[in-house]
Structure formats: C-alpha cells, structure tokens
C-alpha cells in the first residue's frame, strides 16, 4: 500500500469517526505531490512547501498535549535496533527521515504529541489513544 493510499484511508476514517472536529484536522498531502516548475516556484514564493512538515495535523487539545502531529509512512522508518533509517533525497542530498524526525522533535518541545505511523491501524490507535488521553 502506498503512503497516499494510507493517507486516504486515514482521512476517510477521521471524517467518519470525528466529523464534529473536521475543522481541526487536515492532511498535508500536497507536500509529496509532483509539481510542475510554475507550481513549485509559486509554492516556494508563498511558503507553501516546507520540508519535513508532518502529513497529519490535529489541532485539538486533549488535556495533556496541545495538538497531535503524525508523519505517515508506508513502512517503518526505524531499523530493528530502534534507530532511524537513512533515507536520502537524491535532489537535495539530505536525509529526509532525519529532517522529518527533527520537526517531530521540535513539535514535542512545544507541547505537541508528534510521531511516525506506518499503517492505518497504527494511525487509528494513535488518534484514539490521543482522544482518550492514553498517551
């Protein structure tokens, strides 16, 4: 299953499970889209493309955290020993997973719950635990 397919399933589930909160969450799915030169130029000019932003943003305070951010992957970004895999972007030469992890760590410092998820079931559990204040 592709990352985009996981995003669609997660978005559909959120719309069904929490329709009353629909204005507080969104999927930042445009970040991974292939854009033409004109679109890239416009997006950069307006600040619309930012490296490392999480795919899912839920701006709901659960009493412990001010909001929830999830970076969705199609498979675990972690090695068996728990360290983060290396995932270099050919265009920039930067480690994409490390950049995303840096953003997640900054969000945690600001009082948000931020993490990676790599399956639909894992996403549902994280959101449900967040809403039930079990994290």
Secondary structure, 3 states (H helix, E strand, C coil): CCHHHHHHHHHHHHHHHCHHHHHHEEECHHHHCCCCHHHHHHHHHHCCCCCCCCCEEECCCCCCCCCEEEEECCCCCECCCCCECCCECCCCCCEHHHHHHHHHHHHHHCCCEEEEECCHHHHHHHHHHHHCCCC
